């Protein structure tokens, strides 16, 4: 008997590493912005890559959300995204993480997306995993990189608007119509 044995009765028992298995269940969220992306098998590609990543990492995808074309400029106007967040909040046994192929598929709302991600992590214990890079929010460095990617997605949207809005204004001033002409007009 060594001297430490005398003091073990005062120490908190450490859980046995084999006693509790790590939660390896994840949910998958896929999304495209337009119907044309849906037609070019982008959703299938996101899903296939996620399943391959999950298999490689020993994760099990237990639920899938998204699978539709919805713009990510605002978050809670997207039905599938809202369903995902609401299901996470009400689920008793939470998944370890939500997997997305690339962070801009999760959201392009910038600070709002960071707030949603932070709430998922801190209040619900649910992380985010980016399949294409392997980044996840289970470490402080990974969390910051994911947050940067969410902010970058918003920046990309803003940059795109700076280039497209002037052209759309010029088109309208020239008397042309954006999109389809309403029924009954030529």
C-alpha positions in Angstrom: 0.0 0.0 0.0 1.5 3.3 -1.1 0.9 6.7 0.6 -1.7 7.8 -1.9 -4.1 5.0 -1.1 -4.8 6.6 2.2 -6.2 9.7 0.5 -8.2 8.1 -2.3 -11.3 7.9 -0.1 -11.3 11.8 -0.1 -10.9 12.2 -3.9 -13.9 12.3 -6.3 -14.1 9.1 -8.2 -13.1 9.5 -11.8 -15.6 8.0 -14.2 -14.4 4.9 -15.9 -13.5 5.6 -19.5 -15.4 2.5 -20.5 -18.4 3.2 -18.4 -19.8 6.0 -20.6 -19.5 5.8 -24.3 -19.0 9.0 -26.3 -22.0 10.2 -28.3 -21.1 9.5 -31.9 -24.6 10.4 -33.4 -24.7 13.4 -35.7 -27.4 15.1 -37.8 -26.8 16.2 -41.4 -28.0 19.5 -42.9 -27.7 19.9 -46.7 -28.9 22.9 -48.7 -28.6 24.6 -52.1 -29.5 28.1 -53.0 -31.3 27.5 -56.3 -33.3 24.9 -58.1 -30.6 24.7 -60.7 -28.1 23.6 -58.0 -30.6 21.0 -56.9 -30.8 19.7 -60.5 -26.9 19.3 -60.8 -26.7 16.8 -58.0 -25.2 19.2 -55.5 -27.4 17.9 -52.7 -26.4 14.3 -53.5 -22.7 15.3 -53.5 -23.1 17.0 -50.1 -24.8 14.0 -48.7 -22.4 11.5 -50.1 -19.4 13.4 -48.8 -20.9 13.7 -45.4 -21.6 9.9 -45.2 -18.1 9.1 -46.3 -16.7 11.6 -43.7 -18.9 10.1 -40.9 -17.8 6.6 -41.7 -14.2 7.6 -41.7 -14.6 9.3 -38.3 -16.7 6.6 -36.7 -19.8 8.9 -36.6 -23.4 7.8 -37.3 -25.8 10.1 -39.1 -29.1 9.6 -37.4 -31.2 12.3 -39.0 -31.1 14.5 -42.1 -32.5 18.0 -42.6 -32.5 20.3 -45.6 -32.4 18.5 -48.9 -34.0 21.6 -50.5 -33.1 24.8 -52.3 -33.5 27.7 -49.8 -31.6 30.9 -49.7 -29.3 31.3 -46.7 -29.4 35.1 -46.5 -31.8 34.9 -43.6 -32.0 32.0 -41.2 -35.4 31.4 -39.8 -37.3 32.1 -43.1 -35.9 28.7 -44.1 -38.3 26.0 -43.1 -35.8 23.1 -43.0 -33.3 25.2 -41.1 -35.9 26.2 -38.5 -37.0 22.6 -38.2 -33.4 21.6 -37.5 -32.8 24.2 -34.8 -36.1 23.5 -33.1 -35.6 19.7 -33.2 -32.2 20.2 -31.5 -33.7 22.3 -28.8 -36.5 19.9 -27.9 -34.6 16.6 -28.3 -33.8 15.0 -25.0 -30.8 13.1 -26.3 -29.0 15.6 -28.4 -26.7 14.7 -31.3 -22.9 15.3 -30.8 -23.0 17.6 -33.8 -24.6 18.9 -36.9 -22.7 18.2 -40.1 -22.7 20.5 -43.1 -20.6 20.1 -46.2 -19.3 23.7 -46.0 -20.3 26.4 -43.5 -22.0 28.7 -46.0 -24.6 25.9 -46.4 -25.4 26.3 -42.7 -25.9 30.1 -43.0 -24.8 33.3 -44.7 -26.3 35.7 -42.1 -22.9 36.5 -40.4 -23.3 37.5 -36.8 -26.7 35.9 -36.6 -25.2 32.6 -37.7 -22.5 32.9 -35.1 -25.1 33.5 -32.4 -27.1 30.5 -33.5 -23.9 28.3 -33.5 -22.9 29.6 -30.1 -26.3 28.8 -28.7 -26.2 25.3 -30.2 -22.8 24.7 -28.6 -23.1 26.4 -25.2 -26.8 25.8 -24.3 -27.4 22.5 -26.1 -23.9 20.9 -26.3 -24.3 20.3 -30.0 -21.3 21.1 -32.2 -20.9 22.0 -35.8 -18.7 19.9 -38.2 -17.6 21.2 -41.7 -17.2 18.1 -43.8 -14.9 19.6 -46.5 -12.3 20.8 -44.1 -12.8 18.5 -41.1 -13.1 21.5 -38.8 -15.4 21.3 -35.8 -16.4 23.4 -32.8 -15.3 20.9 -30.2 -12.1 22.9 -29.6 -11.7 26.7 -29.0 -9.5 27.0 -32.2 -12.0 25.0 -34.2 -14.9 27.1 -32.9 -13.2 30.3 -33.9 -12.4 29.1 -37.4 -16.0 28.0 -37.9 -17.2 31.4 -36.6 -14.8 33.1 -39.1 -16.2 31.0 -41.9 -19.8 32.0 -41.0 -18.7 35.7 -41.0 -16.9 35.2 -44.3 -20.1 33.8 -45.9 -21.9 37.0 -45.0 -19.0 39.0 -46.5 -19.2 37.0 -49.7 -23.0 37.8 -50.0 -22.3 41.5 -49.4 -19.5 41.5 -52.0 -21.8 39.8 -54.5 -24.5 42.4 -54.0 -22.0 45.2 -54.7 -21.5 43.7 -58.2 -25.0 42.6 -59.1 -27.2 45.5 -57.9 -25.7 48.2 -60.2 -26.3 45.9 -63.2 -29.9 45.1 -62.1 -30.6 48.9 -61.8 -29.2 49.5 -65.3 -31.3 46.7 -66.7 -34.5 48.2 -65.1 -33.6 51.7 -66.3 -33.3 50.3 -69.8 -36.9 49.1 -69.6 -36.1 45.4 -69.3 -37.7 43.1 -66.8 -35.8 41.1 -64.1 -37.0 37.5 -64.1 -40.2 36.3 -65.8 -42.7 38.7 -67.1 -45.9 38.6 -65.1 -48.8 36.6 -66.7 -50.8 38.8 -69.1 -47.9 41.1 -70.0 -45.4 40.9 -72.9 
